[in-house]
Amino acid sequence: MLTYMIRRTLYMIPLLLIVSLISFSLIKLMPGDYLTTARMNPQITEQTLQQQIERFGLDRPFLVQYWFWLKNVLQGDFGTSFDTRMPVFKTLFFGSRLMWTVIIAMTTLVLTWIFAIPIGIYSATHQYKPSDHVVTFFGFLGLSIPNFFFALVLMWMLVVIFHVGDRGLGVAGLLDSRFFDSPFSWAKFVNYIWHLWPVWVVIGTANMAGLIRLMRGSLLDTLSLPYVQTARSKGLTERVVTYKHAVRNAINPLVTTLGLSLPGLVNGGVITAIVLNIPTVGRAYFSALQRQDEPVIMGGLLFFSLFLLIGNVIADFLLAWVDPRIRYD
Amino acid sequence: MARWQRRRKMSKAEARSREADQKEYVSRSQGQMIWSAFKRHRVGNVGTVVVLLFILFAIFAEFVAPYHYGKQYRNHPYAPPSTIHWRDEDGSLTRPYVYRTDRTLDRTTYKVSYIEDTSKKYPIRFFTRGEAGYKLFGLIPSNIHLFGAMADDGDITEVFLLGTDSLGRDLLTRCLVGSWVSLSVGPLVVLLVIPISIVLGGVSGYYGGGVDMFIQRACEVMLAIPGLPILMAMGAALRGFGLSAGMVFMGIIVALAIVSWGGTARIIRGQVLAIREMDFVTSARAAGASDLRVILRHITPNVTSYLIVNATLTIPGMMLTEAALSFLGYGIQEPMTSWGALLNAATNVGSIEQHPWILIPGIFIVISVLAFNFMGDAVRDAVDPYSVI
């Protein structure tokens, strides 16, 4: 098991390398060259420009440039943002962007599971009843609303229909301005939650339908297995049969899909953060893209890729832990 | 259930089976079974009808749309949806009509409002001749539109059923024309993804060994690439090249296909691996069939049901991604438009607060994606007619 874990973790390195090469070529493909823009800028002296050319090998062929970049990255230097003149790391993760990105992803994932699994169980135990159809319909509806549109409509409803502004509540950002400098308090915490719930609702509804359907299907399969019949014939109540015997086994296939749900989480997180103006890495990436800030775009792509890979590895470990029948050698 | 009831039920079932024995068996082809299973999925049927309606409206977009999608009514920027009046001045029901509206600026609040000029009625008429000429199916030149507003003396006024955008372009027209892109993106991406996945997944699963290793590693790389962020970067690259809008549209489709083939190819590989070991493949090989023939004639037909399901379920996802990209400005470029691109005007709350109708294209997205999802659900249940659900 340990060797499997180590191998699985080390395997991320070549994958990241290839992703970085792809991202690098894509960015070099982008029109608009940094050097020409920089020469127009009177604040940048010819000397700094020469330094930059030297450091990133900007006058060299493409693969050499990639090699320069890689060498710098291996030394922990992701370059300097063209726009903010700060290191890429700082620009992307400025303030608590990294923390919020991870917090939003984790909380959304947990909330999705907390809601989707009971709904899936309900849907399976009430198969083909009207309530099952209603649940399925709303699941599909959540799946079919574009994240950005849902976020826009939520904002519009809160502002125009519910007039939350009258109560001193804002809808975009992470915090209302009056809490900016205040020390951490209960009221501040509640304000954070107030700003986060639209994010949870928007990303959560988009990912819940799949999970509900999986749970429903998996539980229906499990409920038709002979051992469940045995449990029933022993005279156990339907409740015990469902929750103690069937559900525990039915959840296993869901853990497999944990890794598959990550891209949805990343994509949803990026676009929701852009619309709702939440300071996350996704938002920083978007502004970098708008300003053609190549080193930051590069760093952002690497970050998202690493995020996906780590998530997948964790999902694999979780699966190995949940289902001891799976053997890895 | 009491015992006697159960017995009665059983005997009923027996009677039915005996009846069936006496009746002539009806043999049904796989196609017929799929069709009957498909018909049983009520919500899926509704979804399919809605999808077909959307396609119909897209085909006849220029006829249904009252104006040309680029036409700017400069004195009607951000005009709200036209009010359609059903009642006369004396309150009796009449044929629907609109009034001409004039833009007025309140000098103190600087608020723009549109005021109706109630001196003349413009009844809504069908099959009116409009100023926007078009070619139906790209062939038949015409200038007849589904509806228009014309007074009895032949005077014409604009009617904006869904309002206008910042340049005074009719939103209904733009939604209809935008449906060309929004509806075609999904199927076009699928048309690219499926051949790629069949070839790569098929080769990978059938031959195994080094080729398999290589293709699988490639799939893993594709799955490690963050979809939306990289698509945004691709969109930015496409936008900067100064390509024509049509080329950008093609580029977006190719980009979507590149990002999404990994998962499909992997699943096809898994299926091919399983099918490869089956007896009919061995016997085909023993009979001297070439590799190509085995893959195309014996293995591919067995993965078609999966492919159909995959296609119908990929389409809505692609539609959503295109909408998100265009919304952010990295998708479809002017003068082409799509529902997502139309929502690009609605990026901030202030704008939506003043002109809520600019959110309407989003409703088109929701309804069409929902319809595609339900249709896909029905297809998934139907393509495997032998399974007992």
Chai-1 contact restraints between the chains, C-beta under 6 A:
chainA,res_idxA,chainB,res_idxB,connection_type,confidence,min_distance_angstrom,max_distance_angstrom,comment,restraint_id
A,L15,B,A224,contact,1.0,0.0,6.0,A-B,restraint_1
A,I18,B,V221,contact,1.0,0.0,6.0,A-B,restraint_2
A,V19,B,A224,contact,1.0,0.0,6.0,A-B,restraint_3
A,V19,B,I225,contact,1.0,0.0,6.0,A-B,restraint_4
A,L26,B,A233,contact,1.0,0.0,6.0,A-B,restraint_5
A,L29,B,A237,contact,1.0,0.0,6.0,A-B,restraint_6
A,M30,B,A237,contact,1.0,0.0,6.0,A-B,restraint_7
A,M30,B,G240,contact,1.0,0.0,6.0,A-B,restraint_8
A,P31,B,G240,contact,1.0,0.0,6.0,A-B,restraint_9
A,P31,B,F241,contact,1.0,0.0,6.0,A-B,restraint_10
A,G32,B,G240,contact,1.0,0.0,6.0,A-B,restraint_11
A,F140,B,N373,contact,1.0,0.0,6.0,A-B,restraint_12
A,S144,B,V366,contact,1.0,0.0,6.0,A-B,restraint_13
A,S144,B,V369,contact,1.0,0.0,6.0,A-B,restraint_14
A,S144,B,L370,contact,1.0,0.0,6.0,A-B,restraint_15
A,S144,B,N373,contact,1.0,0.0,6.0,A-B,restraint_16
A,I145,B,V366,contact,1.0,0.0,6.0,A-B,restraint_17
A,P146,B,L320,contact,1.0,0.0,6.0,A-B,restraint_18
A,P146,B,A323,contact,1.0,0.0,6.0,A-B,restraint_19
A,P146,B,I365,contact,1.0,0.0,6.0,A-B,restraint_20
A,F148,B,A324,contact,1.0,0.0,6.0,A-B,restraint_21
A,F148,B,F327,contact,1.0,0.0,6.0,A-B,restraint_22
A,F149,B,G362,contact,1.0,0.0,6.0,A-B,restraint_23
A,L152,B,A346,contact,1.0,0.0,6.0,A-B,restraint_24
A,M155,B,V349,contact,1.0,0.0,6.0,A-B,restraint_25
A,W156,B,I352,contact,1.0,0.0,6.0,A-B,restraint_26
A,V159,B,V349,contact,1.0,0.0,6.0,A-B,restraint_27
A,V160,B,E353,contact,1.0,0.0,6.0,A-B,restraint_28
A,P263,B,G227,contact,1.0,0.0,6.0,A-B,restraint_29
A,V266,B,P226,contact,1.0,0.0,6.0,A-B,restraint_30
A,N267,B,G227,contact,1.0,0.0,6.0,A-B,restraint_31
A,N267,B,L228,contact,1.0,0.0,6.0,A-B,restraint_32
A,V270,B,L228,contact,1.0,0.0,6.0,A-B,restraint_33
A,I271,B,A324,contact,1.0,0.0,6.0,A-B,restraint_34
A,Y285,B,P229,contact,1.0,0.0,6.0,A-B,restraint_35
A,L289,B,M232,contact,1.0,0.0,6.0,A-B,restraint_36
A,L289,B,A236,contact,1.0,0.0,6.0,A-B,restraint_37
A,L301,B,P229,contact,1.0,0.0,6.0,A-B,restraint_38
A,F304,B,P226,contact,1.0,0.0,6.0,A-B,restraint_39
A,F304,B,P229,contact,1.0,0.0,6.0,A-B,restraint_40
A,S305,B,A224,contact,1.0,0.0,6.0,A-B,restraint_41
A,S305,B,P226,contact,1.0,0.0,6.0,A-B,restraint_42
A,L308,B,A224,contact,1.0,0.0,6.0,A-B,restraint_43
A,L308,B,P226,contact,1.0,0.0,6.0,A-B,restraint_44
A,L309,B,A224,contact,1.0,0.0,6.0,A-B,restraint_45
